[in-house]
C-alpha cells in the first residue's frame, strides 16, 4: 500500500513539473539503510531480543545523524529522493 501511495506522489509531482497540473510539488525525504539491513539474516526479522533491538536503534540513529549532516539544508527546499527513479 505504501508503494502505491509513493508512486501516486511521484506521478502527481511529475504532472506538476510537466505543467499538466497546478499546485506545488510534494517534497519527500528518505532515510534508508538497505546496506545495513542486507547484512542481517532473514531470521533477524523475528528477533525480539532487547539487545538486538537496541543495536538496531543505535544503528538507525547513527544513520539518521549522517543523513541529516548531509541533507539538512535541502529539507523544506527540495526532495532528497527521486521517487520516480526509485519506485518505477
FENUR-V574576 format. One record per backbone hydrogen bond with DSSP energy under -1.0 kcal/mol. NH is the residue of the N-H (numbers start at 1). CO is the residue of the C=O. Records with the same first field share a line. If there is no record, write none. Layout:
NH=CO, CO
//
This chain:
5=1
6=2
7=3
8=4
9=5
10=6
11=7
12=8
13=9
14=10
15=11
16=12
17=13
18=14
19=16
20=15
21=15
37=33
38=34
40=37
44=41
45=42
46=43
47=44
53=49
54=50
55=51
56=52
57=53
58=54
59=55
60=56
61=57
62=58
63=59
64=60
65=61
66=62
67=63
68=64
69=65
70=66
71=67
72=68
74=71
75=72
77=74
78=74
80=28
83=81
86=82
87=83
88=84
//
